[in-house]
Amino acid sequence: MKKRILFFLFFVPFCITAQVSESFSDGNFTQNPSWEGVSQNFIVNGSGELQANASAAASSWLFTPSGSFDNAVWECRVKINYSTSSSNYAAVYVASDVNDLTAGCNGYFVQIGGTNDEVALYLQQGTKKTKIIDGTDKRTDGNPVNIWVKLTRDVSGKFTLYSKLAAESEYFEEGGTENNQVSASSYFGLFYANTASTGSAYFFDDIKVTGDRVPDTWPPVLASVTVKLPDALQLIFNERINFAGAAFSVIPNVGSLISSTVSADQKSVELHFQQPFQKGVLYTLTIENIADIEGNKIRENTVSFGVPEPAMAGDLQWNELMVDAPEGSAEYAEVFNVSDKLIDMSRLGFATRKADGSLNTLNKFAAGTYLPPSGYLAFSDSAELVHAYHSCSAEAHIVKSLSWPSLNNDGATLVLCNLAKDTVIDELTYSAKWHHVSVKNAKGVALEKINPELPSSAAASWHSASWETNFGTPGYQNSQYTDVSSAQADDQSAFRADPEVFSPDNDGVDDICLIRYKLEKSGYVGSVTILNPVGVKVCTLATNILLSAEGYIVWDGKTDRNQNANAGIYVIYFDMFNPETGDRKVKKLPLTVTFR
């Protein structure tokens, strides 16, 4: 039963500063305004300048709150006592959504120096950097570089970039552009990249930032949920949050909340619960009464989480494959979790093998994609199309992969592996010939395993999906699922056909027959054939195969001519011989083929 945990946290109002004026004349960068970042790599020198102070090659930054963005002007003086290069340059982050560049940011920065020795404007989205104003090459080709940079932005998103060298009296226009990929700012920052010998060669001063703050109308986003064993849950949001009155619900129940701690920047909270989180369990967290400091309420308030464990070979199995998609849908693949682990799929990828055996580019899963024990996961580049085409229920687990390979309709090798490509979780070399004989055109027909735990490499493990499910069951139990658990222990059922009457018409009901056997010991070699009532062989299922002590042989109704057997009564002829003891067994079982 869902248990709601309601708690109240002290809320400190916070307002992003719009204007920034900094000359470092007070001898510090810790107040009026306060700068945060890689502070050990900066000092304020005796001349009242912010100076680099890195003891080794590094990338260093400091940020201060700044909301200036509309009708804004950013100015800064930058000095570099070294020739700039791809490893030695500075940047002024005029707008950023975060004050820590470890994982990137969303914002804009002016780069001074670099390979082209220029002043240029870049858009940064995460860790991706795109030049949007290409400044004049060789503009910073000197030693030292002493330059003022200025950037303006109007309310429509038009940027104009200027620079002024120490010997110049007027600003020089580097270029202009219009860009609205980033819509607001929370921080202004300074950055430098140095080599081992240039750790003190960067200087920043005379910073002036003016402009209007863009009103925040965007809802907050829960960026990550991390379990800290045994009983803690850390929630990180993309912006400052008002946690007053927040309510959290966890299913399955982990008891009462016993403590909570909000971070200094109000972007995260750590919750401690009464009971520990268990491995192998997929939990659901629901958040209520959460809003940012502007009062924008969270929209996506439900997320899955757990304690994932690394996937090893055999933990996941390929279970369904659509390689020739029908009109109005898309290709997809499906895996099944045969382990007792909760698997984080973002730590895995899938790819096809090249002719030389190496893997093509790995296709990956989004963060937060989990697969619980005995769970199904179908993935495609068009998950919504696949879900709609096959009329799947809401419980069907279908996700969009971050990329998708073009699958060969006739056959190929598909590999599920870890991101380093050094551990294969499961491998499947499929063939269009595995489809049922009644399937004249395989377009739009998925191949399904008759049981997820069967080996992916064996043709006998696969069958065409039933027409009753629109020839596919992505994200849930296969239409051709068959229980392959062991035969009963009594002698009457040691050799039996399961079922004794089957209809191989690909309707998803009794489409295959399992010829089950149980021997008193292993070591037998067996041959299995299907005979018609007058003793004529119609199909050879196995010839001199080594039998286990207990198992089954699959017949899908095909004859040796790859045609459907006619309706009627047949005989299963099971011939076994033990070369160690000389013992021989012959079993004959009746079997009826019918069509609905």
C-alpha positions in Angstrom: 0.0 0.0 0.0 1.3 3.5 -0.9 2.6 5.4 2.1 2.9 9.2 1.9 5.7 10.9 3.6 5.1 14.6 4.3 7.7 16.9 5.7 8.4 20.6 5.9 11.8 22.1 5.3 13.1 25.6 6.1 13.1 27.7 3.0 15.5 30.5 2.3 14.5 32.8 -0.5 17.0 33.3 -3.2 17.1 35.9 -6.0 19.4 35.8 -9.0 21.4 39.0 -9.3 20.9 40.7 -12.6 23.8 43.2 -12.5 27.5 42.4 -11.9 30.3 44.9 -11.3 33.7 43.5 -10.3 37.1 45.1 -10.3 38.6 42.9 -7.5 39.8 46.1 -5.8 38.7 44.7 -2.4 41.5 42.0 -2.7 39.2 38.9 -2.8 36.6 37.0 -4.9 34.7 35.6 -2.0 32.3 38.5 -1.4 30.7 41.5 -3.1 30.1 39.5 -5.3 30.9 36.0 -4.2 32.5 33.7 -6.8 32.5 29.8 -6.6 34.3 27.1 -8.5 37.9 25.8 -8.7 38.9 28.5 -6.2 42.3 27.0 -5.4 43.4 27.9 -8.9 42.7 31.6 -8.6 44.1 34.5 -6.6 43.7 38.3 -6.5 47.1 39.7 -7.1 48.7 42.9 -5.8 47.5 44.9 -8.8 43.9 44.0 -8.0 43.4 41.5 -10.8 42.0 38.0 -10.7 44.9 35.8 -11.7 45.4 32.2 -12.5 47.1 30.1 -9.9 47.2 26.5 -11.2 50.2 24.3 -10.2 49.6 21.8 -13.1 47.8 21.6 -16.5 44.1 22.2 -15.7 40.8 23.7 -16.7 39.6 26.1 -14.1 36.6 28.4 -13.6 34.8 30.7 -11.2 31.1 31.7 -11.4 28.9 34.3 -9.7 25.1 34.6 -9.9 23.9 36.7 -12.8 20.4 36.8 -14.4 21.2 39.4 -17.0 20.1 38.2 -20.4 17.6 40.5 -22.2 19.0 43.8 -23.5 22.2 42.8 -21.9 25.8 44.0 -22.1 28.8 41.9 -20.9 32.3 43.5 -20.7 35.6 42.1 -19.4 39.3 42.6 -19.7 41.4 39.5 -20.3 45.2 39.3 -20.3 47.2 36.2 -21.3 51.0 36.3 -20.8 51.5 33.5 -23.3 50.8 32.7 -27.0 47.3 31.2 -27.2 46.7 27.8 -28.6 44.3 24.8 -28.4 45.6 24.1 -24.9 46.0 27.7 -23.8 43.0 30.0 -23.9 40.5 31.8 -21.8 36.7 32.1 -21.9 34.1 34.5 -20.5 30.8 32.6 -19.7 28.2 35.4 -20.2 25.3 33.1 -19.5 25.1 29.6 -17.8 22.5 27.6 -16.1 25.0 26.0 -13.6 28.1 27.2 -11.7 30.1 24.0 -12.2 31.4 22.9 -15.7 32.3 19.4 -14.7 29.3 18.0 -16.6 28.9 20.9 -19.0 26.2 23.6 -19.0 23.6 25.3 -21.1 24.8 28.8 -22.0 27.0 31.0 -24.1 30.7 31.9 -23.7 33.2 34.2 -25.5 36.5 32.4 -26.1 39.7 34.4 -26.2 42.5 32.6 -28.1 42.5 28.9 -29.2 43.7 27.3 -32.4 42.7 30.3 -34.6 43.9 33.0 -32.1 40.5 34.7 -32.2 37.7 36.2 -30.2 34.6 34.0 -30.9 31.1 33.4 -29.4 30.1 29.8 -28.6 26.8 28.1 -27.7 27.3 25.3 -25.2 24.6 22.6 -24.7 25.8 20.1 -22.1 29.4 19.4 -23.2 28.7 20.2 -26.9 30.2 23.5 -28.0 29.2 25.2 -31.2 30.8 28.4 -32.6 28.1 30.9 -33.6 30.2 34.0 -34.2 33.5 33.3 -35.9 35.8 36.1 -35.0 38.8 37.4 -36.9 41.7 35.0 -37.1 45.0 36.1 -35.5 43.2 38.7 -33.4 44.9 37.4 -30.3 48.2 36.3 -32.0 50.6 38.0 -29.7 52.5 37.6 -26.4 51.1 39.0 -24.2 47.5 39.2 -25.2 45.8 42.2 -23.6 42.2 42.6 -24.8 38.8 43.9 -23.8 35.7 41.9 -24.9 32.2 43.1 -25.1 29.0 41.2 -26.0 25.5 42.6 -26.4 22.2 40.8 -26.7 18.7 42.3 -27.4 15.4 40.9 -26.3 15.0 39.0 -29.6 18.2 37.0 -29.2 20.5 39.0 -31.5 24.1 38.9 -30.3 26.9 41.3 -31.4 30.5 40.6 -30.4 33.2 43.3 -30.0 36.9 43.3 -29.0 39.4 46.0 -28.3 43.2 45.5 -28.0 45.2 47.6 -25.6 46.6 49.8 -28.4 43.1 50.5 -29.8 40.7 53.3 -28.6 37.4 51.9 -30.1 35.8 48.5 -30.0 36.1 46.4 -33.2 33.0 44.4 -34.3 33.8 40.7 -34.6 30.4 39.7 -35.9 26.7 39.2 -35.0 24.2 36.4 -35.0 20.7 35.5 -33.7 20.4 32.5 -31.4 17.7 31.4 -28.9 18.9 27.9 -28.1 19.4 29.0 -24.5 16.6 31.1 -23.0 17.9 32.4 -19.7 20.9 32.8 -17.4 21.7 32.0 -13.8 25.4 32.6 -13.7 28.3 34.6 -15.2 31.7 32.9 -15.2 35.4 33.1 -16.0 37.4 30.2 -17.4 40.9 29.3 -18.5 42.7 26.2 -19.8 46.4 26.1 -19.2 49.4 23.8 -19.7 51.9 22.9 -17.0 54.0 26.0 -17.7 51.2 28.6 -18.0 49.3 28.1 -14.7 49.7 31.8 -13.8 49.5 33.4 -17.2 45.7 34.4 -17.1 44.2 37.6 -15.8 40.6 38.9 -15.6 39.5 42.4 -14.5 37.0 45.3 -15.0 33.9 43.1 -15.3 30.6 44.9 -16.0 27.3 43.1 -16.6 24.0 44.8 -17.1 20.7 43.7 -18.5 17.2 42.4 -17.7 16.6 39.1 -16.0 14.3 36.8 -18.0 11.3 35.8 -15.9 11.4 32.1 -15.0 8.3 30.4 -16.3 9.7 26.9 -16.7 8.9 24.0 -14.3 11.7 22.4 -12.4 13.0 19.0 -13.5 14.2 16.1 -11.3 17.6 15.5 -12.9 18.6 12.4 -11.0 17.7 9.9 -8.2 20.5 8.0 -6.6 20.2 5.4 -3.9 22.9 5.7 -1.2 22.8 2.4 0.6 21.5 1.3 2.9 18.5 3.7 3.4 19.2 7.1 1.7 17.8 8.6 -1.4 19.4 11.7 -3.0 17.3 13.8 -5.3 19.0 16.4 -7.6 17.0 19.1 -9.4 18.0 21.3 -12.3 17.4 24.5 -10.3 16.7 25.8 -6.8 13.7 24.3 -5.1 11.2 25.4 -2.5 11.0 22.2 -0.4 8.4 23.6 2.0 5.5 21.2 2.2 7.1 18.6 -0.1 5.5 15.1 -0.1 7.3 12.0 -1.3 5.7 8.5 -1.9 7.8 5.4 -2.5 6.5 2.1 -3.8 7.2 -0.6 -2.6 7.0 1.0 0.9 10.3 1.6 2.7 8.9 2.9 5.9 8.8 6.3 7.4 11.2 9.2 6.6 13.5 9.6 9.5 15.6 12.6 8.4 16.2 14.9 5.5 19.0 17.3 4.5 18.7 20.1 1.9 21.9 21.2 0.1 23.2 24.8 0.5 22.2 25.6 -3.1 18.7 24.2 -2.6 19.0 22.0 -5.7 19.2 18.7 -3.9 17.8 16.9 -0.9 18.9 13.6 0.8 16.2 11.5 2.4 16.8 8.8 4.9 14.1 6.1 5.4 13.3 3.6 8.1 13.9 0.5 5.9 16.9 -0.2 3.6 16.5 -0.3 -0.1 16.7 -3.8 -1.6 18.7 -5.1 -4.6 16.7 -6.4 -7.5 13.7 -4.2 -6.7 12.4 -1.4 -9.0 11.0 1.4 -6.9 8.7 4.2 -8.0 9.1 7.7 -6.4 6.2 10.2 -6.7 6.9 13.8 -5.7 4.1 16.3 -4.7 4.0 19.9 -3.7 7.4 20.7 -5.3 8.0 24.0 -7.0 11.0 26.2 -7.9 11.6 29.5 -6.1 9.5 31.3 -8.6 6.5 29.0 -7.8 6.7 26.9 -11.0 5.4 23.4 -10.1 7.1 20.3 -11.2 5.3 18.4 -14.0 7.1 15.1 -14.4 6.8 14.0 -10.8 7.1 10.2 -11.0 10.4 8.4 -11.6 11.7 4.8 -11.3 14.9 4.0 -9.4 16.6 1.1 -7.6 19.9 -0.4 -6.7 21.3 -1.6 -10.1 23.9 -4.3 -10.4 26.3 -4.9 -13.3 25.0 -7.2 -16.0 27.1 -10.2 -16.7 27.0 -12.7 -19.6 23.6 -14.5 -19.7 21.8 -12.1 -17.4 19.7 -10.7 -20.3 18.5 -12.7 -23.3 17.3 -11.6 -26.7 13.6 -12.4 -26.8 12.0 -10.8 -29.8 13.1 -9.1 -33.1 11.3 -7.1 -35.8 13.8 -6.6 -38.6 11.4 -5.9 -41.5 9.0 -3.4 -40.1 5.4 -3.0 -41.5 4.1 0.2 -42.9 3.2 2.5 -40.1 5.6 1.0 -37.5 9.3 0.5 -37.0 12.0 -2.1 -36.4 12.4 -3.1 -32.7 14.3 -5.6 -30.5 13.4 -7.0 -27.1 15.4 -8.4 -24.2 14.3 -10.3 -21.1 16.0 -10.2 -17.7 16.5 -13.8 -16.6 18.6 -12.8 -13.6 17.5 -11.6 -10.1 19.3 -8.2 -10.7 17.9 -4.8 -11.4 19.8 -3.9 -14.6 20.6 -0.2 -15.5 20.3 -0.4 -19.3 22.2 2.9 -19.7 25.4 1.0 -18.8 24.8 -1.3 -21.8 24.5 -1.0 -25.6 23.8 -3.1 -28.7 25.3 -3.3 -32.1 25.6 -5.5 -35.1 28.8 -7.4 -36.0 30.9 -6.6 -39.1 32.1 -9.3 -41.4 35.5 -9.3 -39.7 33.8 -10.0 -36.3 34.2 -6.5 -34.8 31.3 -4.5 -33.6 29.7 -1.6 -35.4 28.9 1.7 -33.5 27.3 1.0 -30.2 23.6 2.1 -29.8 22.8 3.2 -26.3 19.9 3.7 -23.8 18.8 6.8 -22.0 19.7 7.3 -18.4 17.1 6.0 -16.0 16.2 3.0 -18.2 15.9 0.1 -15.8 15.0 -3.6 -16.3 13.8 -5.5 -13.2 14.1 -9.3 -12.8 11.8 -11.3 -15.2 11.1 -8.0 -17.0 10.7 -7.3 -20.7 12.2 -4.3 -22.5 11.5 -3.5 -26.2 13.5 -0.7 -27.8 13.2 1.1 -31.1 13.9 4.5 -32.7 10.1 5.0 -32.8 8.7 3.6 -29.6 5.3 5.3 -29.9 4.7 3.9 -33.4 5.6 0.4 -32.3 3.3 0.7 -29.2 0.4 2.0 -31.3 0.7 -0.5 -34.2 0.6 -3.5 -32.0 -2.1 -2.1 -29.7 0.0 -2.7 -26.6 -1.3 -2.2 -23.2 0.0 0.5 -20.9 2.2 -2.2 -19.1 4.2 -2.9 -22.2 7.7 -1.7 -21.6 8.9 0.0 -24.8 11.5 2.8 -24.9 13.2 4.8 -27.5 16.9 4.0 -28.0 19.3 6.9 -28.4 20.2 5.5 -31.8 19.2 2.6 -34.0 21.1 0.4 -36.5 19.7 -0.6 -39.8 18.9 -4.3 -39.4 19.3 -6.7 -42.4 16.0 -8.4 -43.2 17.6 -11.8 -44.2 20.0 -12.1 -41.3 22.7 -10.6 -39.2 24.4 -10.9 -35.8 23.1 -8.7 -33.0 25.1 -8.2 -29.8 24.1 -6.9 -26.4 27.2 -5.8 -24.5 28.6 -3.4 -21.9 29.8 0.1 -23.0 33.4 -1.0 -23.2 32.4 -3.7 -25.6 34.5 -6.3 -23.7 31.6 -8.2 -22.1 29.0 -9.8 -24.3 25.7 -10.2 -22.4 23.9 -12.1 -25.2 24.4 -12.6 -28.9 22.0 -13.5 -31.7 22.6 -14.5 -35.3 19.1 -14.5 -36.7 17.8 -15.7 -40.0 14.7 -15.0 -42.0 14.4 -18.8 -42.6 13.4 -19.2 -38.9 9.9 -17.9 -39.8 7.0 -20.4 -39.8 6.3 -22.0 -43.2 2.9 -20.4 -43.2 4.5 -16.9 -43.3 5.0 -16.3 -47.0 6.1 -12.7 -46.5 8.0 -11.9 -43.3 7.5 -8.1 -43.6 5.8 -6.9 -40.4 6.2 -10.3 -38.6 8.4 -10.5 -35.5 10.5 -13.5 -34.5 9.7 -14.5 -30.9 11.4 -16.9 -28.6 9.1 -19.7 -27.4 10.7 -19.2 -23.9 13.0 -16.4 -22.8 15.5 -18.8 -21.2 16.2 -20.8 -24.3 19.5 -20.1 -26.1 19.3 -17.2 -28.5 21.6 -18.9 -31.0 19.3 -21.9 -31.6 16.8 -21.8 -34.5 14.5 -24.1 -32.5 14.2 -21.4 -29.8 12.3 -19.0 -32.2 8.9 -18.9 -33.9 7.0 -16.3 -35.9 4.7 -14.1 -33.8 1.0 -14.8 -33.9 -1.3 -13.0 -36.3 -3.7 -12.5 -33.3 -1.2 -10.0 -31.8 -0.7 -8.2 -35.2 2.5 -10.3 -35.5 4.4 -8.8 -32.5 4.3 -8.5 -28.7 6.9 -5.8 -27.9 7.5 -5.2 -24.2 5.5 -8.0 -22.8 5.1 -11.8 -22.9 5.4 -13.4 -26.4 2.4 -14.7 -28.2 4.4 -17.9 -28.7 5.4 -18.3 -25.1 5.6 -21.9 -24.0 6.3 -23.3 -20.6 9.4 -25.5 -21.0 9.7 -26.5 -17.3 10.6 -30.0 -16.5 8.4 -33.0 -17.2 6.7 -34.6 -14.2 8.6 -37.3 -12.3 6.2 -40.2 -12.7 7.1 -42.8 -15.4 3.8 -42.2 -17.3 5.0 -38.8 -18.3 8.7 -39.5 -18.8 8.0 -39.5 -22.6 5.1 -37.4 -23.7 4.0 -35.0 -26.3 3.0 -31.6 -24.9 0.4 -30.9 -26.1 -0.8 -34.2 -27.6 -3.0 -32.2 -30.1 -1.4 -29.1 -31.6 -2.3 -26.7 -34.3 0.7 -25.2 -36.1 -1.3 -22.4 -37.8 0.6 -19.5 -36.2 -2.4 -18.2 -34.2 -0.5 -18.2 -30.9 -2.3 -21.2 -29.4 -0.5 -24.6 -29.4 1.6 -23.7 -32.4 4.4 -25.9 -31.3 4.8 -29.3 -29.6 7.4 -30.1 -27.0 8.4 -33.8 -27.1 9.5 -34.2 -23.5 11.7 -37.0 -22.1 13.2 -38.0 -18.8 15.9 -40.7 -18.5 17.3 -42.5 -15.4 20.7 -41.2 -16.3 22.6 -39.0 -18.8 24.8 -40.3 -21.6 22.2 -41.4 -24.1 22.4 -40.5 -27.8 19.0 -40.0 -29.5 17.3 -39.6 -32.8 13.7 -38.3 -33.2 11.6 -38.6 -36.3 7.9 -38.0 -37.1 6.1 -40.7 -39.0 2.7 -40.8 -40.6 0.2 -43.6 -39.7 1.7 -46.0 -42.3 5.3 -45.5 -41.1 6.5 -43.0 -43.7 8.9 -40.4 -42.3 7.7 -36.9 -42.7 10.2 -35.0 -40.5 13.6 -35.6 -38.9 13.9 -33.6 -35.7 17.2 -34.9 -34.3 19.9 -37.4 -35.4 22.3 -38.9 -32.9 22.3 -35.9 -30.5 23.7 -36.2 -27.0 20.7 -36.1 -24.7 20.6 -34.7 -21.2 19.0 -36.6 -18.4 15.9 -34.5 -18.9 14.7 -32.2 -21.7 12.6 -31.8 -24.8 12.7 -31.6 -28.6 10.6 -29.0 -30.4 8.4 -29.7 -33.5 6.7 -26.7 -35.1 4.7 -28.8 -37.6 7.1 -28.4 -40.5 8.0 -31.4 -42.7 11.4 -32.1 -44.2 10.2 -30.3 -47.3 9.6 -27.2 -45.2 5.9 -27.5 -45.6 3.1 -27.6 -43.0 2.2 -31.2 -42.1 -1.3 -32.1 -43.0 -3.9 -32.5 -40.3 -4.0 -36.0 -39.0 -2.5 -38.5 -36.6 1.3 -39.0 -36.4 3.8 -41.1 -34.5 6.8 -39.7 -32.7 9.6 -42.3 -33.0 12.2 -41.7 -30.2 15.3 -44.0 -30.5 17.9 -43.8 -27.8 21.2 -45.7 -27.2 23.7 -45.5 -24.4 27.2 -46.3 -25.8 28.6 -46.8 -22.3 26.1 -49.5 -21.1 24.8 -50.7 -24.5 21.2 -50.0 -23.3 18.7 -49.0 -26.0 15.3 -47.5 -25.6 12.6 -47.0 -28.3 9.5 -44.9 -27.5 6.5 -44.3 -29.8 4.1 -41.6 -29.0 0.9 -40.6 -30.8 0.5 -37.0 -31.8 -2.4 -35.2 -33.6 -2.0 -32.2 -35.9 -5.1 -30.1 -36.4 -6.0 -26.7 -37.7 -8.5 -24.3 -36.2 
